[in-house]
Amino acid sequence: MSEVLVVVSKVKKMVKDAGYRTGGDYIDALSGKIGTIINASIEKVKADGKKKTLGAEDLA
């Protein structure tokens, strides 16, 4: 199990409010995807070399 990067209770509530449930592996997989997105943003900012703050524009 890797580090959880989401607020589990909020994710589960959102899914439950939509009438669904989360499987046992869902939170870990979601955290993994978020970690991948964050790492890509970090690499983009590193490559640009102009700033140290990630912004919404770095999600692309």
C-alpha positions as CSV (number, residue, x, y, z in Angstrom):
1,M,0.0,0.0,0.0
2,S,1.4,3.4,-1.0
3,E,0.8,6.7,0.6
4,V,-2.8,7.9,0.3
5,L,-3.0,11.3,-1.4
6,V,-6.7,11.8,-1.1
7,V,-9.2,12.4,1.7
8,V,-10.7,8.9,1.8
9,S,-13.9,9.9,3.6
10,K,-14.6,12.6,1.1
11,V,-14.1,10.3,-1.9
12,K,-16.3,7.6,-0.4
13,K,-19.0,10.2,0.4
14,M,-19.0,11.5,-3.2
15,V,-19.2,8.0,-4.6
16,K,-21.9,7.0,-2.1
17,D,-23.9,10.1,-2.8
18,A,-23.9,9.0,-6.5
19,G,-25.4,5.7,-5.4
20,Y,-22.2,3.6,-5.7
21,R,-19.6,2.0,-3.5
22,T,-15.8,1.9,-3.7
23,G,-13.9,-1.3,-4.0
24,G,-11.0,-2.2,-1.8
25,D,-8.4,-1.2,-4.3
26,Y,-10.1,2.0,-5.5
27,I,-8.4,4.5,-3.1
28,D,-4.9,3.1,-3.7
29,A,-5.5,3.3,-7.5
30,L,-6.9,6.8,-7.3
31,S,-3.9,7.9,-5.2
32,G,-1.6,6.3,-7.7
33,K,-3.1,8.3,-10.5
34,I,-2.9,11.5,-8.5
35,G,0.7,10.8,-7.7
36,T,1.4,10.3,-11.4
37,I,-0.3,13.7,-12.3
38,I,1.7,15.5,-9.5
39,N,5.0,14.0,-10.7
40,A,4.3,15.0,-14.3
41,S,3.6,18.6,-13.1
42,I,6.8,18.6,-11.1
43,E,8.8,17.4,-14.2
44,K,7.1,20.1,-16.4
45,V,8.1,22.9,-13.9
46,K,11.6,21.5,-13.6
47,A,12.0,21.4,-17.4
48,D,10.7,25.0,-17.7
49,G,13.2,26.0,-14.9
50,K,11.4,29.3,-14.3
51,K,9.5,28.7,-11.0
52,K,9.1,26.6,-7.9
53,T,5.3,26.8,-7.6
54,L,3.0,24.4,-9.3
55,G,-0.1,26.0,-10.8
56,A,-3.2,24.8,-12.7
57,E,-1.4,25.4,-16.0
58,D,1.1,22.7,-15.0
59,L,-1.6,20.0,-15.1
60,A,-1.6,19.9,-18.9
